[in-house]
Amino acid sequence: MKQIPVLFPFGYGLSYTTFKYAELKIKELEEQQVEVRFKITNTGNRAGQEIAQIYVRNRASYIEKPFKELRGFTKVELNTGETKEVAVTLSRRAFSWYNEQTSSWQVDNGNYEILIGKSSADIELQSSLTLNWSTNDKPIIDRDTYFANIIAHKDLAKALAESGLDKLMGQLQPSAENAQLLENIPLRSAVMLGASYEQVDKFIKLANQ
């Protein structure tokens, strides 16, 4: 995830008034939907319109994902001093990623963050929720899978040993700095640390059996 500052972030704009966000509430609904509620107050001296944006940060999946993704928005018109509560319903697709190996949209069980902002760089509210929508508990491993997720699954230890990647991890983990580096890189980057492509591909094959 490349967190590179931009001159004009998505949603950037100017207004003649100011807005305050408060009281974020997240509720899981039936049929694999999530309701997001929050309040917006016009704190300026003029009436105005605000477009609030809802982002999702995926902390559950075992692939490389964007830092946050726009999954909804709502437009609110407020007079001076007026407060409105707005609600946005996010469907299953808002928490999904397209799995090319299965040719389907996949939701993984785990933690997701909901971020509410005026733009992609101006986040006002943030909270998290844990989803348990998937019936497939075994992660699909590919070159974009992060080492942190591999380390978290003890059942992958045999595949690491048979591929030889356990030796690389053993060399790096005693150092706290190296261990942190290892956890925050995808599997494909192992070749820059001394592993071979053959070892990486062998591990992927073994891990997905």
C-alpha positions in Angstrom: 0.0 0.0 0.0 1.6 3.2 -1.2 0.5 6.1 1.0 1.7 8.9 -1.3 0.4 12.4 -0.7 -1.5 14.0 -3.6 -2.2 17.6 -4.4 -6.0 17.2 -4.8 -7.3 14.1 -3.1 -10.5 12.4 -4.3 -13.5 14.4 -3.1 -11.4 17.6 -2.7 -13.4 20.8 -2.9 -14.1 24.2 -1.3 -17.2 25.4 0.5 -18.5 28.7 1.8 -19.4 27.0 5.1 -18.0 24.4 7.5 -19.4 21.0 8.7 -18.9 18.9 11.7 -19.3 15.1 11.7 -20.2 13.1 14.9 -21.8 10.0 16.4 -20.8 7.3 13.9 -22.9 4.1 14.4 -22.3 0.8 12.5 -24.9 -2.0 12.5 -24.8 -5.3 10.7 -28.1 -6.0 9.0 -29.7 -9.1 7.5 -28.7 -10.4 4.1 -25.1 -9.4 4.6 -25.5 -5.7 4.7 -24.0 -3.0 7.0 -25.8 0.2 7.9 -23.6 3.2 8.6 -25.2 6.2 10.4 -23.7 9.5 11.5 -24.6 13.1 12.1 -23.5 16.2 10.1 -23.8 19.8 11.5 -23.4 23.0 9.5 -21.1 25.0 11.9 -20.7 27.9 9.5 -22.5 31.1 8.8 -24.2 30.1 5.5 -26.4 27.3 4.2 -24.5 24.7 2.3 -24.3 21.2 0.8 -21.9 18.5 2.0 -21.0 15.2 0.2 -19.9 12.8 2.8 -17.9 9.8 1.6 -17.8 6.3 3.1 -14.6 4.3 2.8 -13.8 0.7 3.7 -10.4 -0.5 4.8 -10.0 -4.3 4.4 -7.9 -5.8 7.2 -9.2 -9.3 6.8 -8.1 -10.5 3.3 -4.8 -12.2 2.5 -4.0 -10.2 -0.6 -2.6 -6.8 -1.2 -5.4 -4.2 -1.0 -5.7 -0.4 -1.3 -5.3 1.4 2.0 -9.0 2.4 1.7 -11.7 2.2 -1.0 -14.7 4.5 -1.6 -17.8 2.4 -1.1 -20.6 5.0 -0.7 -21.5 8.6 -0.4 -24.4 10.8 0.5 -25.3 14.5 -0.2 -26.7 16.6 2.6 -28.1 20.1 2.4 -28.0 22.0 5.8 -29.0 25.5 7.0 -26.8 27.3 9.4 -26.6 25.4 12.7 -28.7 22.5 11.4 -27.9 18.9 12.2 -29.1 15.9 10.2 -28.5 12.2 10.8 -27.7 10.3 7.5 -27.7 6.6 6.8 -25.9 4.6 4.1 -26.4 0.9 3.6 -23.3 -1.0 2.3 -23.9 -4.3 0.5 -21.8 -7.4 0.6 -19.9 -6.1 -2.5 -18.5 -3.2 -0.5 -16.5 -5.7 1.5 -15.6 -8.0 -1.4 -12.6 -8.5 -3.7 -12.5 -10.3 -7.0 -10.8 -13.7 -6.8 -9.4 -14.6 -10.2 -8.7 -18.2 -9.1 -12.3 -18.8 -8.4 -13.8 -16.2 -10.8 -16.0 -14.9 -8.1 -16.4 -12.0 -5.6 -15.1 -13.1 -2.2 -15.7 -11.8 1.3 -13.2 -12.9 4.0 -14.0 -13.2 7.7 -12.2 -10.7 9.9 -11.8 -7.0 10.7 -12.9 -4.1 8.5 -12.7 -0.4 9.2 -15.4 2.2 8.2 -14.0 5.7 7.5 -16.2 8.7 7.0 -14.7 11.8 5.4 -15.0 15.0 3.4 -12.4 13.7 1.0 -10.1 10.7 0.8 -7.5 12.6 2.8 -9.8 14.3 5.3 -11.3 11.5 7.4 -13.6 12.8 10.2 -15.0 9.5 11.7 -13.7 6.0 12.0 -14.8 2.7 13.5 -14.4 -1.0 12.9 -16.5 -4.1 12.7 -15.8 -7.9 12.4 -17.6 -9.8 9.7 -18.2 -13.5 9.7 -19.9 -14.0 6.3 -17.6 -16.5 4.6 -17.9 -20.2 5.0 -14.4 -20.7 3.6 -11.9 -20.4 6.5 -8.8 -21.4 4.6 -7.0 -18.5 3.0 -6.0 -18.5 -0.7 -2.3 -17.9 -0.9 -0.7 -16.1 -3.9 2.3 -13.8 -4.5 0.3 -10.8 -3.2 -0.3 -12.5 0.2 1.4 -10.7 3.1 3.9 -12.5 5.3 2.0 -11.3 8.3 -1.0 -13.3 7.2 1.1 -16.4 6.5 2.8 -16.2 9.9 -0.7 -15.9 11.6 -1.7 -19.3 10.1 0.2 -22.0 12.0 -1.1 -24.7 9.6 1.1 -23.2 6.8 4.3 -24.1 8.7 4.7 -27.4 6.8 4.4 -25.7 3.4 7.0 -23.1 4.6 9.4 -25.9 5.6 9.0 -28.0 2.5 9.6 -24.9 0.2 12.5 -23.7 2.3 11.0 -20.3 3.0 11.1 -21.2 6.8 14.9 -20.7 6.7 14.6 -17.2 5.3 12.0 -16.3 7.9 14.2 -17.8 10.6 17.1 -15.6 9.6 15.1 -12.4 9.6 12.8 -12.9 12.6 15.4 -12.7 15.4 15.9 -9.0 14.6 12.8 -7.0 15.6 13.4 -4.6 12.7 13.8 -7.3 10.2 10.8 -9.2 11.6 8.6 -6.1 11.2 9.9 -5.7 7.6 9.1 -9.3 6.8 5.5 -9.1 8.1 4.7 -6.0 6.0 5.7 -7.2 2.6 3.9 -9.5 0.1 5.2 -13.0 -0.6 6.5 -11.9 -4.0 9.1 -9.7 -2.3 10.8 -12.7 -0.7 13.0 -13.0 -3.8 14.6 -9.6 -2.9 15.5 -11.1 0.5 17.2 -14.2 -0.9 14.5 -16.6 -1.8 14.0 -18.0 -5.3 10.9 -17.8 -7.5 10.9 -21.6 -7.4 10.6 -21.6 -3.6 7.8 -19.0 -3.7 5.8 -20.9 -6.3 6.4 -24.2 -4.5 5.1 -22.7 -1.2 2.0 -21.3 -3.0 1.2 -24.7 -4.5 1.7 -26.5 -1.2 -0.3 -23.9 0.8 -3.3 -24.1 -1.5 -3.6 -27.9 -1.4 
